[in-house]
Amino acid sequence: DEKKARGERSQKRDRGKTAPNKDQKESENKEKKTMKRGKEGENKQKKDRKNSISSSSNSSDEESLSEEELAMLKEQVEQKKKLISTMRNKPWRMVKKLSVLREAQDFVEKFEGALGKGKGKKLYAYKMMMAKKWVKFKRDFENFKTQCIPWEMKIKEVESHFGSSVASYFIFLRWMYGVNLVLFGLIFGLVIIPEVLMGMPYGSLPRKTVPRAEQATAMDFSVLWDFEGYIKYSALFYGYYNNQRTIGWLKYRLPMAYFMVGISVFGYSLMVVIRSMARNANESTADGDDDNFIFSWKMFTSWDYLIGNPETADNKFASITTSFKESIVDEQESNKDENIHLRRFLRVLANVLIICCLCGSGYLIYFVVKRSQTFSKMQNVGWYERNEVEIVMSLLGMFCPPLFETIAALENYHPRIGLKWQLGRIFALFLGNLYTFLLALMDDVNEKLAEEDVVKNITHWTLLGHHNSSAGNDSTVTPRPLDPADVPRGPCWETTVGIEFVRLTVSDILVTYITILVGDFIRACFVRFVNYCWCWDLEAGFPSYAEFDISGNVLGLVFNQGMIWMGSFYAPGLVGINVLRLLTSMYFQCWAVMSSNVPHERVFKASKSNNFYMGLVLLILFLSLLPVAYTIMSLPPSFDCGPFSGKKRMYDVIQETIELDFPLFVAKIFSYVANPGLIIPAILLMVLTIYYLNAVSKAYQRANAELKKKMQMQREEEKNKRNNKANTNPMLQDLEDLLTPSTKTESPPKQAEDKKMESPNGTSPVGKPGRGEVLPGSPMANSRGAAFTSPSQVFVTQPRTLGIRAPYPGQPRPWGHPLRPVPGRGRGQPCYPRAAR
């Protein structure tokens, strides 16, 4: 019974406890609901206030903003614009960059128009809109110009796999194509088109008609392949053009246009070459000295994080790898030790062998040209005899450069310096061959000039006899004109010279393409597919894959351009042939390089400027101008072909135009200007000016070199100062750590006095932050700075003070003094308090 009573009592007590608990919970829930409702009401009021404020700000005029608010808003807009322009340089992750960029752009778009007032707001908004559209247009136009650069991606692909030295050849080829395209536009638009449209048609004049004896074979392939027959009497060559002073209803002065276009070809080429050299020199000097920390820069700054195309990423990866190889080669060459005396002997021997090769090639060409002159007088000559000169010159250009490269292996130059020597030697070979060809050709021209006197008399008597026979005794009857195909012709030495240059160009094109097909593509196919069943490793040994011959291709291009400059005056259509050659060479050689060649064993970096190539082009341009100037000023033109027939010299067309089309005082001015007494002082003044400018440029170069040395010395001094500071700072920090524990253990009144002495912003009385403090915005506040702060539980040791002894074992230690250092620990290692026993 007692137990049951006790149970009932306990149940009643539990019921009494649970009842108030339920009531408390219900009351608490009600209070929470009311709190939520109050918060929701407050949030609604806040939202309503914000909406009302925004609506009022949007509906009200901007004049409601004060001047301070406008100034602050303008400053914020400028800061956002600056942030947008410098976003690329921020060391942030891409996600953060994009989010910050969107926020800044939204802020600028939203508040930029608020800088105006009243009616000025619309004008300002219009100006900002137009400024944005102009910036976008300029950016799109720059992208369009980049996309319009021909073969840019092809050249980048070649550069990524073969280095900048191979890519420099294709850049040079593209530049040469652009120059020839402009020259073709000049000649085609001002000479060929006017003659074809407004001149006399084919068959109306003897110079535009195939002779009767040649008409039967004029369309044979063998004849056309030698540029005879109908091709010889076409607008492709000099002899087709008429000597009428004006042609067509426009009264177009064709002889004057022909002469001025021929001079402007050299003038434009000279201007473009010099301009390109000046631009390359400026770019090379503007880059500065980047010889410090080469590998670090390449390692950490080479990759482009905006690449999104896998193929572009592969090309970039290959480009970075190639650039590392180039830098490694440069570093090895700068630290190489060699035997000077042996190296000098081998280099002298190599130069002697190369000079012998050059002399032998010049004699061979002179012998072949003289032999071809005897073949030209013979009948029924074979194909080889007719094209012997072109074949020999092409074979020399094909086999001599590899021979020079084999001999140059004795010299062991740096690859970049060796390339320049190789280019110079091949240039000397081509130039010697070309001038030997020209000297032998001048003998042929002199023979044709002597033959012209005889043919001129024959032509005169033939026309006179035909006139007398057709008229008879009756002088009133008009004689029947003689058929142009029956009129005796002169040799027309200008057309002969033009044909020789066209043959050389075409044979050079064929030899180049055949060499690429046989020497690169078929060789690569043989090595690739036969290597599995051969006795030795064809890829590592002989014949292996071919390397791209930079020097041979560059000099072949320069030599071909020299022939174009010389031959364009005698064959206006030669420039069109060269344009087609350069266009096909770009595609054909890019394909051959990527499919059949391998990178050089010693990949080297091309020079910063392309001025060495431009220097060769300038030299060949000057040497090409000399023969043309000699023929214009000294040799008489042919009497029955060309626009200058009937004149003593070709330049007489200028005097004729001045006398007939200009007033008398202009003729006197030109006569005074052409006086040698004025020309010679003008040339001397130009030479002195060039000498002065050259001296000034050298002085500037020396000053720049001295300035670079001073900057390097200053950089080294600053570096040494930083190193000294880095060495002394740990010692000072240790001393300060020794002194700081005593200040921590001082009495509270002393700490209160120190706090009163500090300024409100946490700085020392002199205005500088304390040494042991960490400012909120300093780097010490983040995780990186946490490494410089000592742990809170670490006690730093302090020297023992006089009058205080260590307690006996079992006695308590005084609280005001730190523990002694633990034996065996260094000064910099912390000591932790032991647990109480």
C-alpha positions, 0 to 999 in steps of 0.5 A: 500500500505504501508503495502504491501511494508513493507511485500515485504521488510521484505520478501526480508530481509528474503531471504537475510538472508536465502541465506547466511545461506544455504551457510554457512551450505554447507561450514560447511558440506564440512569442516566436510567431509574434516575433516572426510577424514583427520581423516580416513587417519590418522587412516589408517596410524596409523593402517598401522604403527601398522601392520608394527610394529607388522609384523616387530616384529614378523618377526625380531629376538628377539635380536632386543629387548634391555636388558631393554625391556627384563627385563621389559617384564620379570617383567610383565610376572612374575607379570601376573603369580603371578596374575594368581596364586593369582586370587582366593584370590582377592575380586572381582566379578566373571566377573571381575576375569574371564576377568582379568584372560583371559587377563593375560593368553593371555599376558603370552602366547604371550610374554613368549617366547620373554624372549629367544634370537635367538636359545634360544627362541625355547628352552625356549618355549619348556621348558615353554610348558613342564612346563605347561603340567607338571603342568596340568598333576599334577593337573589332577592326583590329581583330579584323585586321589581324584576321586579314593578315594572310597565312598568319595561322600557318606561320604560327603553326610552323613557328611552334614546331620549328622555331622562330628561325624557320618562321622568319623565312615564311614571314620574309616570303609573305613580305616579298609577296606583298611587295610584288603584288604592289609592283604587279598592280603598277605595271599591270594597271599603267602599262599592260592594260592601256596597251591592250585596250587602247593600243593597236591590235595584234597583227597591225604592226610588224612588232605585234606579228609573228614573222612569216617564217615562224608562223608554222611552228609558233604554237608548238609546245617546244617553241612556247616552252622556250618563250618564242612564237606567239609568246615572244610577240605578246604583251609579256615582253618589251618589243610588243609596245608601240612607240606612239606618243599618245594612244586611245581617246584618252591620249595616254602617253604610253612611252612616258608611262612605261619609263616612269613605271620602270623607275618607280618599281625601283623607287618603291622597292627602295622605300619599302625596304628602308622603311622595313629596316627602320621599323625592325630597328625600332622594334628591336631597341624597344624590346629592351634587355631581356637577358635576365632570368630567362628560364624563370620568365619562360617557365612562369609567364609563357602560357596563355590562359585565354586559349580555348582551342585544343589545337591552339593549346598544342601549338602553344605547348610546342612553341614553349618547348621550342623556345626552351631549346633555343634558350638552352642552346644560347646558354651553352654557346655562351659558356663554351670553351674552345681551342682558339688556335685550332678554331682559327686554322679551321675557319681559314681553311673553310674560307679558302675552300669556299672561295675556290668553289665560288671562283669555279662556279663563276668560270663555269657560268661564263663558259656555258654562256659563251658556248650558248652564243655559238649554239644560238647561231646553229640550226636544229639545236637540241633542248639541252643546248637551248637551255644549258645556261638555265640548267647549269645555274639552277644546278649550281644553286641546288648543290653549292649551298649543301656543300658550303654547309658541309664545309662550314661544319669546320668553323663551329660557329653559334647557329645564328652566326653560322646562318649569317655566314652561310647566307653571305656565302650563298649570296656571293655565289648567286651574285657572282653567277648573276653578274657573270651571266650579265657580263656574258649577256652584254656581249650578246647584246653588243653583237645584236646592236651591230646586227641591227645596223644591217637589218635596219638598212635591209628593212628600209630598202625593202619598204622602199622597193615595195612602195616603188613596185606597187605604185609603178609609173602612176604616182596617183595610185596609193600603194598597197601596204606590205603585210607586217609578217613579211617585213624584215625584223631586227633582233630586238635585244631588249626582248632577248634579255627579257626572255633570258630572265623569264627562262631563268625564273621559270627554271628556278621555280621548277628546280625548287619544286622538284627539289622539295618533292624529291629531296624532302617528300619522297625521302621522308616517305622512304625513311618512314615506310622502309625503316621497318625492313632495313639493315640500319635505323634510317631515321637516326642514320643515313639518309634520315629526315631532311631539315629545312634549309633556311639559308638556301631558301632565303637566298634563293628568294632574294636571288629570284627577286633580284632577277625580277627587278632587273627583268621587269623593265624588259619583260613587264609580265615577269612580275605576274609570274613571280606573284604566282610563284610566291603564292604557290611557294607559301602553300607548297613549302608550308605543306612540305615543312610540316609533313616532310621536315624535322626541326634542327638538332640545334634549334636556335632563336632568330635575331630580334630584327629581320634586318639581315634579310633586309640588308641582303634585299637592299644590296641586291636591289642596288646591284640590280639597279646598275645594269638597268641604269646602264642600259637606259643611259648608255645603250641605244634602243632597238629601231623597230620594237618597244616604246622607245624605238626611234630615239637615241637613248631611252631617257629622251622620252623625258626631254620630249615630254618636257619640251612639248607638254610643259612651259619653257621656264619648266624646261629651263629649270630641269636643264639647270637641275640636270647640270652636273655642277648641281648634282655633284654637290647635292650628292656630297651633301647627302653623303655628309648628312648620312655620315652625320646621322650615322655618327649620331645614332652610334652616340645614342647607342653608346649612351643607351649601353652606358644607361643599361650598365648603370641600371644593372648596377643599381639593380644589383645594389638594391638586390644586395641591400635587400639581402643584407636586410633579410640577413639582419632582420632575424637577429633584430627579431630575436632581440625584440623577442627577448625583450617582449616577455618582460613587458607582458608580465608587468603590472596592470597599472603599467599596461593601462598607462601604456594604453593611454600613451597609444593613439586611438588608431592603434599606433605609437605616439610618433604615429607608427604602428607598434612592432609587436602589433598586427594591423587589420589590413596588413599581411600579418593578419592573414594566413601568410602572416601567421607564420611570423607570429609566435604561438600564444603558449610559447614562453621565451627565455630571459636572463636570470635577474640578481637576487632571485634564486631558483626554488628547491624541489617541491617548492612552488615557483614564483608566478612573476618569472618565466621558466628556465631554459630546458637543457639541450635546447637552443635559444630559438626553441620554445620551452613549455611549462611542466605539469604540476606534480 
